[in-house]
Amino acid sequence: MSRRRFARRAASPGALAAAAFLVTVAAVRNPARREEPGAEASLAAPDVGLELVVSGLGAITAITNAGDERLFVTSQEGRVWIVSGGAVRPTPFLDIRDLVLDGGERGLLSTAFHPNYSENGFFFVYYTNGAGNIEIARFHRSADPNQADPASRIVLLTIPHPNFGNHNGGQLQFGPDGYLYAGTGDGGSGGDPPCNAQSDEVLLGKILRIDVDQNVNSPPFYGIPPDNPFAAPGGPRDEIWAKGVRNPWRFSFDRLTGDLWIGDVGQGSREEIDFQPSGSHGGENYGWKVMEGTLCDGASACPSGTPPCNSPLFVRPTYEYTHDEGCSVTGGYVYRGTRVPSLAGRFLYGDYCSGRLWANGERLVPTASQLSSFGEDLQGELYVGTQDGRLQRFFDRAAPVPTVTPTAGRVVVPLPRRVPTPRAIERD
């Protein structure tokens, strides 16, 4: 690949080396969150490492499971590989390179298996097609459980994308409600020129939610959940679940609580982690492009009625960091496995440019250069994937510590050091 996935200019090596710790500088309380005062401060720092599982998979964009012991690893070029028993099967599970426009931030970006995959054999992929538009399609496995049927493709959604190669979003994941969620980017360029993320008339800059168990055998091959917040008969915005995101590259649901955690890639100053509690009815507005994290950015070209900066109508990030710590956030998971007790109940995420990793806003010791994705296996163990094709798994170096759930409502930025002037690092 000639360009990095996020096509960003990273902070200088000196700045990255200097930023060795995080300091909590503000508490933003979300009344919908479950609070456990003092829990975060009482925990010892997790002593964890990363162990290599396999390498040579190409640029990894997604890691998931199909409800069994296998891992399915998606590569940007257009193939899905099976990793089983610590080895890669020689033949890909799926190969749709002829359908995928690969390069920069484009490519095959995610794979999600239907909750009833063992019975119906359906799985879904998110990719950029030959025209550069976003496409969400359904496939079926073949008679061989380790092989998909490439002829079974059914296109559910084609979302027009402007003539920019960046901000394609890319995450697909089934929620605890059984609906399929998708994260779309704002359409690219810098600064979201048409303010797509705040417009209810387009599907860009959004979290979408659809019912793939409706219209299974007839167009459009999906339906609209009746409680989607903007649903109206025949309306252009029926699929929207939440808005105001810039490039929600990776998001995940907590398998224990059902909470949604979103890693939204920032512009010139801040990277953010957003949160939606499991009891949400949708409709959250995470602020872009009016706000970049907790900073004011701009509202030019936004629809009338768009809230102003710092409006209480915007959901503020749970965690954020400046570009002294990295330049492109990769959202992860709340750890619910058993091999690493010191991570129990903590939300993990990292940065593509610096490779730094955090758990509930606290820096971890290991790094993962070119960090492109996190993934979860059947038992809840966590993996990271990199753009240079390494699949790694977390392991615990220390004695177990008590299990806790994440402490919410903290915005974390590195101090003391210079905070870049907004737009000083332009993100194409």
C-alpha beads as a LAMMPS data file, in Angstrom:
LAMMPS data file: protein, C-alpha beads

428 atoms
427 bonds

1 atom types
1 bond types

-500.0 500.0 xlo xhi
-500.0 500.0 ylo yhi
-500.0 500.0 zlo zhi

Masses

1 110.0

Atoms # bond

1 1 1 0.000 0.000 0.000
2 1 1 1.291 3.397 -0.912
3 1 1 -0.595 5.229 1.845
4 1 1 -1.370 4.534 5.460
5 1 1 -4.900 3.508 6.329
6 1 1 -5.757 6.893 7.805
7 1 1 -3.394 8.893 5.593
8 1 1 -2.277 10.923 8.596
9 1 1 0.907 12.733 9.509
10 1 1 2.003 11.390 12.899
11 1 1 3.422 13.466 15.732
12 1 1 7.203 13.850 15.741
13 1 1 9.293 11.041 17.303
14 1 1 10.409 13.412 20.051
15 1 1 6.853 14.299 20.953
16 1 1 5.787 10.652 20.967
17 1 1 8.676 9.671 23.214
18 1 1 7.978 12.525 25.613
19 1 1 4.315 11.606 26.106
20 1 1 4.779 8.780 28.604
21 1 1 1.778 9.196 30.853
22 1 1 -1.840 10.320 30.983
23 1 1 -3.412 12.694 33.458
24 1 1 -7.132 12.989 33.994
25 1 1 -7.993 16.653 33.601
26 1 1 -11.762 16.684 33.395
27 1 1 -14.699 14.502 34.407
28 1 1 -17.637 14.574 32.021
29 1 1 -20.466 12.713 33.646
30 1 1 -22.996 10.995 31.441
31 1 1 -26.194 10.469 33.467
32 1 1 -26.942 7.313 31.486
33 1 1 -23.699 5.656 32.572
34 1 1 -23.241 3.260 35.442
35 1 1 -20.843 4.919 37.890
36 1 1 -18.481 3.201 40.322
37 1 1 -16.771 6.081 42.116
38 1 1 -13.149 5.433 42.967
39 1 1 -12.928 2.049 41.249
40 1 1 -10.472 3.259 38.609
41 1 1 -8.086 4.811 41.137
42 1 1 -7.989 1.660 43.290
43 1 1 -6.671 -0.612 40.542
44 1 1 -3.036 -1.419 39.890
45 1 1 -1.842 -0.768 36.352
46 1 1 -2.365 -3.887 34.224
47 1 1 0.907 -5.694 33.523
48 1 1 0.169 -7.198 30.131
49 1 1 1.991 -8.165 26.964
50 1 1 1.278 -9.145 23.369
51 1 1 2.157 -12.527 21.897
52 1 1 2.322 -13.233 18.187
53 1 1 -0.270 -15.710 16.893
54 1 1 0.378 -15.540 13.128
55 1 1 1.869 -13.097 10.638
56 1 1 1.849 -12.481 6.900
57 1 1 -1.909 -11.919 6.565
58 1 1 -1.695 -8.650 4.643
59 1 1 -3.220 -5.447 5.983
60 1 1 -5.629 -6.626 8.695
61 1 1 -8.853 -4.643 8.897
62 1 1 -11.060 -6.837 11.119
63 1 1 -10.913 -9.836 13.469
64 1 1 -13.998 -11.768 14.549
65 1 1 -15.444 -15.217 15.236
66 1 1 -18.448 -17.126 13.958
67 1 1 -19.572 -18.575 17.271
68 1 1 -16.920 -21.299 17.293
69 1 1 -13.203 -21.675 17.975
70 1 1 -12.053 -20.242 14.634
71 1 1 -10.899 -16.671 14.096
72 1 1 -11.825 -14.922 10.862
73 1 1 -9.293 -12.274 9.869
74 1 1 -10.255 -9.762 7.179
75 1 1 -7.554 -8.317 4.941
76 1 1 -7.932 -4.980 3.192
77 1 1 -7.201 -6.372 -0.268
78 1 1 -10.443 -8.377 -0.246
79 1 1 -9.880 -11.729 1.459
80 1 1 -11.040 -13.298 4.732
81 1 1 -8.696 -15.846 6.309
82 1 1 -9.404 -18.521 8.920
83 1 1 -6.963 -18.882 11.817
84 1 1 -7.418 -22.142 13.697
85 1 1 -5.097 -23.871 16.138
86 1 1 -2.535 -21.093 15.773
87 1 1 -2.246 -21.546 12.002
88 1 1 -3.762 -19.948 8.903
89 1 1 -5.725 -22.185 6.561
90 1 1 -4.072 -22.072 3.133
91 1 1 -7.271 -21.237 1.244
92 1 1 -9.150 -18.055 2.181
93 1 1 -12.683 -18.366 3.491
94 1 1 -13.729 -15.581 1.098
95 1 1 -11.967 -13.896 -1.807
96 1 1 -13.722 -10.879 -3.362
97 1 1 -10.697 -8.977 -4.584
98 1 1 -12.425 -8.514 -7.932
99 1 1 -15.215 -6.535 -6.216
100 1 1 -13.086 -4.372 -3.928
101 1 1 -11.375 -1.052 -4.592
102 1 1 -8.281 -1.385 -2.392
103 1 1 -5.833 1.372 -1.463
104 1 1 -5.421 4.136 1.105
105 1 1 -8.440 3.837 3.389
106 1 1 -10.468 1.806 0.903
107 1 1 -10.824 -1.952 0.718
108 1 1 -12.592 -4.831 2.442
109 1 1 -13.074 -3.299 5.878
110 1 1 -15.184 -5.604 8.039
111 1 1 -16.896 -8.997 8.368
112 1 1 -19.798 -9.831 10.702
113 1 1 -21.446 -13.223 11.214
114 1 1 -25.178 -13.506 11.782
115 1 1 -26.062 -14.435 15.394
116 1 1 -27.706 -17.571 13.957
117 1 1 -24.852 -18.291 11.558
118 1 1 -24.663 -21.949 12.572
119 1 1 -28.244 -22.382 11.277
120 1 1 -28.572 -19.928 8.367
121 1 1 -24.961 -19.587 7.176
122 1 1 -25.269 -15.823 6.589
123 1 1 -22.435 -13.360 7.055
124 1 1 -22.009 -9.738 5.995
125 1 1 -19.127 -7.673 4.668
126 1 1 -18.443 -3.941 4.338
127 1 1 -16.200 -2.754 1.498
128 1 1 -15.604 -0.008 -1.035
129 1 1 -16.732 -1.096 -4.490
130 1 1 -15.111 -0.360 -7.832
131 1 1 -16.732 3.074 -7.976
132 1 1 -15.411 3.991 -4.515
133 1 1 -18.850 3.783 -2.892
134 1 1 -19.575 1.973 0.374
135 1 1 -21.257 -1.390 -0.059
136 1 1 -22.725 -3.739 2.553
137 1 1 -23.368 -7.224 1.200
138 1 1 -24.528 -10.618 2.449
139 1 1 -22.869 -13.931 1.616
140 1 1 -23.590 -17.547 2.489
141 1 1 -21.183 -20.289 3.442
142 1 1 -20.758 -23.213 1.078
143 1 1 -21.113 -26.912 1.848
144 1 1 -17.550 -26.704 3.136
145 1 1 -17.695 -24.914 6.532
146 1 1 -14.302 -23.362 5.818
147 1 1 -15.366 -21.901 2.485
148 1 1 -17.872 -19.194 1.590
149 1 1 -19.925 -19.296 -1.584
150 1 1 -18.730 -16.260 -3.595
151 1 1 -21.744 -16.552 -5.923
152 1 1 -24.168 -16.010 -3.040
153 1 1 -23.565 -12.244 -2.801
154 1 1 -26.614 -10.054 -2.166
155 1 1 -26.070 -6.277 -1.889
156 1 1 -28.104 -4.697 0.899
157 1 1 -26.853 -1.106 0.819
158 1 1 -24.788 0.986 -1.565
159 1 1 -23.946 4.356 -0.016
160 1 1 -22.620 7.024 -2.410
161 1 1 -19.259 8.359 -1.299
162 1 1 -17.863 11.701 -2.555
163 1 1 -14.781 11.803 -4.714
164 1 1 -12.425 11.429 -1.769
165 1 1 -10.668 8.197 -0.817
166 1 1 -10.713 8.732 2.938
167 1 1 -13.240 8.452 5.766
168 1 1 -15.033 5.323 4.605
169 1 1 -15.788 4.122 8.135
170 1 1 -15.864 0.353 7.935
171 1 1 -17.146 -1.427 11.044
172 1 1 -19.943 -3.996 10.943
173 1 1 -21.133 -5.653 14.131
174 1 1 -24.310 -7.269 15.403
175 1 1 -25.685 -5.709 18.546
176 1 1 -27.180 -7.576 21.501
177 1 1 -30.595 -6.749 20.011
178 1 1 -29.802 -8.870 16.935
179 1 1 -29.667 -5.889 14.573
180 1 1 -26.709 -5.151 12.305
181 1 1 -24.840 -1.905 13.047
182 1 1 -22.511 -0.140 10.598
183 1 1 -20.226 2.876 11.054
184 1 1 -19.830 5.208 8.063
185 1 1 -17.293 7.992 7.622
186 1 1 -18.262 11.573 6.813
187 1 1 -17.363 11.279 3.120
188 1 1 -13.763 12.410 3.196
189 1 1 -11.580 15.399 2.455
190 1 1 -10.850 17.474 5.579
191 1 1 -13.351 19.234 7.799
192 1 1 -16.436 17.490 6.320
193 1 1 -17.098 20.275 3.745
194 1 1 -20.837 19.508 3.242
195 1 1 -21.367 18.752 6.965
196 1 1 -22.619 15.248 6.176
197 1 1 -22.182 14.121 9.781
198 1 1 -24.871 16.584 10.962
199 1 1 -27.248 16.062 8.033
200 1 1 -30.173 13.720 8.572
201 1 1 -30.597 13.351 4.804
202 1 1 -27.449 11.295 4.118
203 1 1 -26.042 8.104 5.607
204 1 1 -22.463 9.402 5.919
205 1 1 -20.964 10.300 9.299
206 1 1 -23.400 7.974 11.058
207 1 1 -23.923 4.782 12.989
208 1 1 -26.543 2.795 11.062
209 1 1 -28.840 0.050 12.372
210 1 1 -30.753 -2.376 10.152
211 1 1 -32.742 -5.592 10.532
212 1 1 -31.285 -8.269 8.264
213 1 1 -34.020 -10.738 9.226
214 1 1 -36.621 -8.757 7.281
215 1 1 -36.967 -9.149 3.504
216 1 1 -34.392 -11.918 3.530
217 1 1 -35.324 -13.136 0.053
218 1 1 -36.541 -9.942 -1.602
219 1 1 -35.187 -6.408 -2.130
220 1 1 -33.907 -4.475 -0.291
221 1 1 -32.942 -7.639 1.667
222 1 1 -33.211 -5.871 5.023
223 1 1 -35.727 -3.851 7.018
224 1 1 -35.837 -0.899 9.387
225 1 1 -36.159 -1.620 13.112
226 1 1 -39.400 0.082 14.181
227 1 1 -37.693 1.934 17.024
228 1 1 -34.932 3.532 14.923
229 1 1 -34.942 7.175 16.068
230 1 1 -35.378 8.788 12.623
231 1 1 -37.549 6.143 10.990
232 1 1 -40.387 7.387 8.793
233 1 1 -42.122 5.556 5.936
234 1 1 -40.047 6.054 2.807
235 1 1 -37.730 8.535 4.497
236 1 1 -34.066 8.887 3.500
237 1 1 -32.807 8.589 7.039
238 1 1 -34.516 5.435 8.314
239 1 1 -31.284 3.518 8.830
240 1 1 -29.661 6.167 11.077
241 1 1 -29.106 5.175 14.711
242 1 1 -26.654 7.920 15.803
243 1 1 -24.861 10.796 14.077
244 1 1 -22.083 13.355 14.400
245 1 1 -19.136 10.986 13.865
246 1 1 -16.154 11.694 11.631
247 1 1 -14.684 8.281 10.874
248 1 1 -15.852 5.601 13.335
249 1 1 -13.256 3.115 12.121
250 1 1 -13.825 0.546 14.907
251 1 1 -16.636 0.155 17.446
252 1 1 -17.771 -2.728 19.635
253 1 1 -20.462 -3.913 22.003
254 1 1 -19.597 -5.050 25.510
255 1 1 -20.636 -8.708 25.493
256 1 1 -21.634 -8.505 29.192
257 1 1 -23.514 -5.185 29.400
258 1 1 -24.460 -4.455 25.772
259 1 1 -22.887 -0.974 25.949
260 1 1 -21.542 0.460 22.681
261 1 1 -17.992 1.906 22.524
262 1 1 -16.962 3.923 19.453
263 1 1 -13.443 4.911 18.414
264 1 1 -13.910 8.031 16.258
265 1 1 -10.854 9.248 14.338
266 1 1 -10.181 12.975 14.873
267 1 1 -9.067 15.845 12.672
268 1 1 -6.095 17.996 13.661
269 1 1 -6.031 17.836 17.450
270 1 1 -8.008 15.147 19.250
271 1 1 -8.832 11.445 19.070
272 1 1 -11.914 10.300 20.920
273 1 1 -13.751 7.349 22.400
274 1 1 -17.532 7.756 22.457
275 1 1 -20.047 5.764 24.455
276 1 1 -23.682 4.718 24.162
277 1 1 -25.250 2.837 27.101
278 1 1 -27.163 -0.357 26.441
279 1 1 -30.454 1.270 27.426
280 1 1 -30.167 3.962 24.755
281 1 1 -33.002 4.580 22.319
282 1 1 -30.562 5.932 19.750
283 1 1 -30.404 9.408 18.247
284 1 1 -27.179 10.470 19.986
285 1 1 -25.221 13.281 18.349
286 1 1 -21.466 12.983 18.978
287 1 1 -20.726 16.487 17.766
288 1 1 -18.619 16.339 14.605
289 1 1 -18.040 18.620 12.720
290 1 1 -19.076 21.265 15.213
291 1 1 -16.759 19.693 17.771
292 1 1 -13.576 17.639 17.581
293 1 1 -13.620 15.812 20.878
294 1 1 -14.105 18.530 23.498
295 1 1 -12.804 21.306 21.199
296 1 1 -14.823 23.637 19.005
297 1 1 -14.116 23.025 15.313
298 1 1 -16.649 24.742 13.042
299 1 1 -20.191 24.533 11.728
300 1 1 -19.958 25.939 8.200
301 1 1 -22.435 24.406 5.726
302 1 1 -24.271 22.584 8.522
303 1 1 -28.073 22.315 8.393
304 1 1 -30.147 24.896 10.215
305 1 1 -30.867 23.752 13.728
306 1 1 -27.429 22.164 14.199
307 1 1 -26.486 22.694 17.861
308 1 1 -23.671 25.159 18.647
309 1 1 -20.336 24.159 20.125
310 1 1 -20.552 22.847 23.707
311 1 1 -24.287 22.341 23.402
312 1 1 -25.680 19.868 25.951
313 1 1 -27.302 18.150 22.967
314 1 1 -23.896 16.758 22.033
315 1 1 -22.611 13.623 23.764
316 1 1 -19.089 14.376 24.953
317 1 1 -16.355 11.739 24.621
318 1 1 -15.588 9.380 27.467
319 1 1 -11.869 9.440 26.628
320 1 1 -9.780 11.594 24.323
321 1 1 -6.089 12.240 23.694
322 1 1 -4.083 14.815 21.777
323 1 1 -1.748 14.306 18.847
324 1 1 1.231 14.285 21.134
325 1 1 0.078 10.718 21.896
326 1 1 -0.739 9.591 18.363
327 1 1 -2.835 10.586 15.382
328 1 1 -5.522 7.995 14.616
329 1 1 -7.536 6.087 17.216
330 1 1 -8.404 2.412 16.813
331 1 1 -11.328 1.456 19.004
332 1 1 -11.270 -1.857 20.861
333 1 1 -13.323 -3.891 23.312
334 1 1 -14.165 -4.222 26.974
335 1 1 -12.173 -7.239 28.097
336 1 1 -14.410 -10.107 29.229
337 1 1 -12.013 -13.037 28.851
338 1 1 -10.260 -15.057 31.562
339 1 1 -6.586 -15.284 30.489
340 1 1 -5.797 -11.690 31.523
341 1 1 -7.499 -10.962 34.863
342 1 1 -5.723 -7.619 35.188
343 1 1 -7.736 -6.307 32.196
344 1 1 -11.114 -7.543 33.437
345 1 1 -13.876 -5.022 32.771
346 1 1 -11.588 -2.446 31.154
347 1 1 -12.098 -0.914 27.725
348 1 1 -9.008 -1.271 25.514
349 1 1 -8.126 0.950 22.572
350 1 1 -5.004 2.200 20.818
351 1 1 -3.460 4.456 18.188
352 1 1 -2.432 3.515 14.663
353 1 1 0.457 5.981 14.387
354 1 1 2.149 5.606 17.773
355 1 1 1.059 2.037 18.499
356 1 1 0.188 3.040 22.046
357 1 1 -2.460 1.088 23.929
358 1 1 -4.792 2.187 26.719
359 1 1 -7.176 0.475 29.158
360 1 1 -9.801 2.832 30.604
361 1 1 -7.555 5.738 29.618
362 1 1 -4.472 4.298 31.334
363 1 1 -1.350 3.604 29.253
364 1 1 -0.315 -0.019 28.863
365 1 1 3.321 -1.077 28.493
366 1 1 3.224 -2.920 25.153
367 1 1 2.781 -1.167 21.822
368 1 1 1.371 -2.389 18.519
369 1 1 2.846 -0.526 15.568
370 1 1 0.472 0.082 12.649
371 1 1 -2.442 -0.943 14.901
372 1 1 -5.437 -1.344 12.598
373 1 1 -7.987 -3.431 14.507
374 1 1 -8.964 -5.281 17.654
375 1 1 -10.919 -8.524 17.765
376 1 1 -12.582 -10.914 20.184
377 1 1 -12.709 -14.713 20.104
378 1 1 -15.465 -16.966 21.367
379 1 1 -14.118 -16.890 24.947
380 1 1 -13.742 -13.094 24.998
381 1 1 -9.956 -13.069 24.613
382 1 1 -8.684 -9.975 22.805
383 1 1 -6.458 -9.746 19.748
384 1 1 -4.889 -6.915 17.795
385 1 1 -4.243 -6.797 14.071
386 1 1 -1.771 -4.601 12.251
387 1 1 -1.437 -3.187 8.781
388 1 1 1.700 -5.253 8.215
389 1 1 -0.237 -8.478 8.806
390 1 1 0.501 -9.437 12.424
391 1 1 -2.190 -11.037 14.574
392 1 1 -1.314 -10.787 18.289
393 1 1 -3.061 -11.765 21.522
394 1 1 -2.981 -10.173 24.979
395 1 1 -1.479 -12.133 27.851
396 1 1 -1.054 -11.329 31.535
397 1 1 2.406 -10.803 33.079
398 1 1 1.166 -10.229 36.616
399 1 1 -0.908 -11.830 39.322
400 1 1 -4.694 -11.487 38.971
401 1 1 -6.442 -8.404 40.323
402 1 1 -10.120 -7.995 41.248
403 1 1 -12.619 -7.836 38.400
404 1 1 -14.281 -4.455 37.862
405 1 1 -16.492 -2.797 35.332
406 1 1 -15.237 0.324 33.525
407 1 1 -15.441 3.662 35.266
408 1 1 -17.118 6.042 32.865
409 1 1 -17.258 9.745 32.276
410 1 1 -13.588 10.696 32.179
411 1 1 -11.951 12.721 29.449
412 1 1 -8.232 11.938 29.374
413 1 1 -5.595 14.079 27.666
414 1 1 -1.812 14.053 28.049
415 1 1 -0.331 16.908 30.080
416 1 1 1.849 18.847 30.516
417 1 1 2.826 19.589 26.923
418 1 1 1.744 21.688 24.000
419 1 1 -1.704 21.025 22.604
420 1 1 -1.583 21.503 18.800
421 1 1 -3.467 24.409 17.327
422 1 1 -6.661 23.127 15.656
423 1 1 -5.964 22.107 12.040
424 1 1 -2.199 22.259 12.627
425 1 1 -2.144 18.601 11.579
426 1 1 -4.537 18.424 8.649
427 1 1 -6.163 15.043 8.122
428 1 1 -6.836 14.466 4.470

Bonds

1 1 1 2
2 1 2 3
3 1 3 4
4 1 4 5
5 1 5 6
6 1 6 7
7 1 7 8
8 1 8 9
9 1 9 10
10 1 10 11
11 1 11 12
12 1 12 13
13 1 13 14
14 1 14 15
15 1 15 16
16 1 16 17
17 1 17 18
18 1 18 19
19 1 19 20
20 1 20 21
21 1 21 22
22 1 22 23
23 1 23 24
24 1 24 25
25 1 25 26
26 1 26 27
27 1 27 28
28 1 28 29
29 1 29 30
30 1 30 31
31 1 31 32
32 1 32 33
33 1 33 34
34 1 34 35
35 1 35 36
36 1 36 37
37 1 37 38
38 1 38 39
39 1 39 40
40 1 40 41
41 1 41 42
42 1 42 43
43 1 43 44
44 1 44 45
45 1 45 46
46 1 46 47
47 1 47 48
48 1 48 49
49 1 49 50
50 1 50 51
51 1 51 52
52 1 52 53
53 1 53 54
54 1 54 55
55 1 55 56
56 1 56 57
57 1 57 58
58 1 58 59
59 1 59 60
60 1 60 61
61 1 61 62
62 1 62 63
63 1 63 64
64 1 64 65
65 1 65 66
66 1 66 67
67 1 67 68
68 1 68 69
69 1 69 70
70 1 70 71
71 1 71 72
72 1 72 73
73 1 73 74
74 1 74 75
75 1 75 76
76 1 76 77
77 1 77 78
78 1 78 79
79 1 79 80
80 1 80 81
81 1 81 82
82 1 82 83
83 1 83 84
84 1 84 85
85 1 85 86
86 1 86 87
87 1 87 88
88 1 88 89
89 1 89 90
90 1 90 91
91 1 91 92
92 1 92 93
93 1 93 94
94 1 94 95
95 1 95 96
96 1 96 97
97 1 97 98
98 1 98 99
99 1 99 100
100 1 100 101
101 1 101 102
102 1 102 103
103 1 103 104
104 1 104 105
105 1 105 106
106 1 106 107
107 1 107 108
108 1 108 109
109 1 109 110
110 1 110 111
111 1 111 112
112 1 112 113
113 1 113 114
114 1 114 115
115 1 115 116
116 1 116 117
117 1 117 118
118 1 118 119
119 1 119 120
120 1 120 121
121 1 121 122
122 1 122 123
123 1 123 124
124 1 124 125
125 1 125 126
126 1 126 127
127 1 127 128
128 1 128 129
129 1 129 130
130 1 130 131
131 1 131 132
132 1 132 133
133 1 133 134
134 1 134 135
135 1 135 136
136 1 136 137
137 1 137 138
138 1 138 139
139 1 139 140
140 1 140 141
141 1 141 142
142 1 142 143
143 1 143 144
144 1 144 145
145 1 145 146
146 1 146 147
147 1 147 148
148 1 148 149
149 1 149 150
150 1 150 151
151 1 151 152
152 1 152 153
153 1 153 154
154 1 154 155
155 1 155 156
156 1 156 157
157 1 157 158
158 1 158 159
159 1 159 160
160 1 160 161
161 1 161 162
162 1 162 163
163 1 163 164
164 1 164 165
165 1 165 166
166 1 166 167
167 1 167 168
168 1 168 169
169 1 169 170
170 1 170 171
171 1 171 172
172 1 172 173
173 1 173 174
174 1 174 175
175 1 175 176
176 1 176 177
177 1 177 178
178 1 178 179
179 1 179 180
180 1 180 181
181 1 181 182
182 1 182 183
183 1 183 184
184 1 184 185
185 1 185 186
186 1 186 187
187 1 187 188
188 1 188 189
189 1 189 190
190 1 190 191
191 1 191 192
192 1 192 193
193 1 193 194
194 1 194 195
195 1 195 196
196 1 196 197
197 1 197 198
198 1 198 199
199 1 199 200
200 1 200 201
201 1 201 202
202 1 202 203
203 1 203 204
204 1 204 205
205 1 205 206
206 1 206 207
207 1 207 208
208 1 208 209
209 1 209 210
210 1 210 211
211 1 211 212
212 1 212 213
213 1 213 214
214 1 214 215
215 1 215 216
216 1 216 217
217 1 217 218
218 1 218 219
219 1 219 220
220 1 220 221
221 1 221 222
222 1 222 223
223 1 223 224
224 1 224 225
225 1 225 226
226 1 226 227
227 1 227 228
228 1 228 229
229 1 229 230
230 1 230 231
231 1 231 232
232 1 232 233
233 1 233 234
234 1 234 235
235 1 235 236
236 1 236 237
237 1 237 238
238 1 238 239
239 1 239 240
240 1 240 241
241 1 241 242
242 1 242 243
243 1 243 244
244 1 244 245
245 1 245 246
246 1 246 247
247 1 247 248
248 1 248 249
249 1 249 250
250 1 250 251
251 1 251 252
252 1 252 253
253 1 253 254
254 1 254 255
255 1 255 256
256 1 256 257
257 1 257 258
258 1 258 259
259 1 259 260
260 1 260 261
261 1 261 262
262 1 262 263
263 1 263 264
264 1 264 265
265 1 265 266
266 1 266 267
267 1 267 268
268 1 268 269
269 1 269 270
270 1 270 271
271 1 271 272
272 1 272 273
273 1 273 274
274 1 274 275
275 1 275 276
276 1 276 277
277 1 277 278
278 1 278 279
279 1 279 280
280 1 280 281
281 1 281 282
282 1 282 283
283 1 283 284
284 1 284 285
285 1 285 286
286 1 286 287
287 1 287 288
288 1 288 289
289 1 289 290
290 1 290 291
291 1 291 292
292 1 292 293
293 1 293 294
294 1 294 295
295 1 295 296
296 1 296 297
297 1 297 298
298 1 298 299
299 1 299 300
300 1 300 301
301 1 301 302
302 1 302 303
303 1 303 304
304 1 304 305
305 1 305 306
306 1 306 307
307 1 307 308
308 1 308 309
309 1 309 310
310 1 310 311
311 1 311 312
312 1 312 313
313 1 313 314
314 1 314 315
315 1 315 316
316 1 316 317
317 1 317 318
318 1 318 319
319 1 319 320
320 1 320 321
321 1 321 322
322 1 322 323
323 1 323 324
324 1 324 325
325 1 325 326
326 1 326 327
327 1 327 328
328 1 328 329
329 1 329 330
330 1 330 331
331 1 331 332
332 1 332 333
333 1 333 334
334 1 334 335
335 1 335 336
336 1 336 337
337 1 337 338
338 1 338 339
339 1 339 340
340 1 340 341
341 1 341 342
342 1 342 343
343 1 343 344
344 1 344 345
345 1 345 346
346 1 346 347
347 1 347 348
348 1 348 349
349 1 349 350
350 1 350 351
351 1 351 352
352 1 352 353
353 1 353 354
354 1 354 355
355 1 355 356
356 1 356 357
357 1 357 358
358 1 358 359
359 1 359 360
360 1 360 361
361 1 361 362
362 1 362 363
363 1 363 364
364 1 364 365
365 1 365 366
366 1 366 367
367 1 367 368
368 1 368 369
369 1 369 370
370 1 370 371
371 1 371 372
372 1 372 373
373 1 373 374
374 1 374 375
375 1 375 376
376 1 376 377
377 1 377 378
378 1 378 379
379 1 379 380
380 1 380 381
381 1 381 382
382 1 382 383
383 1 383 384
384 1 384 385
385 1 385 386
386 1 386 387
387 1 387 388
388 1 388 389
389 1 389 390
390 1 390 391
391 1 391 392
392 1 392 393
393 1 393 394
394 1 394 395
395 1 395 396
396 1 396 397
397 1 397 398
398 1 398 399
399 1 399 400
400 1 400 401
401 1 401 402
402 1 402 403
403 1 403 404
404 1 404 405
405 1 405 406
406 1 406 407
407 1 407 408
408 1 408 409
409 1 409 410
410 1 410 411
411 1 411 412
412 1 412 413
413 1 413 414
414 1 414 415
415 1 415 416
416 1 416 417
417 1 417 418
418 1 418 419
419 1 419 420
420 1 420 421
421 1 421 422
422 1 422 423
423 1 423 424
424 1 424 425
425 1 425 426
426 1 426 427
427 1 427 428
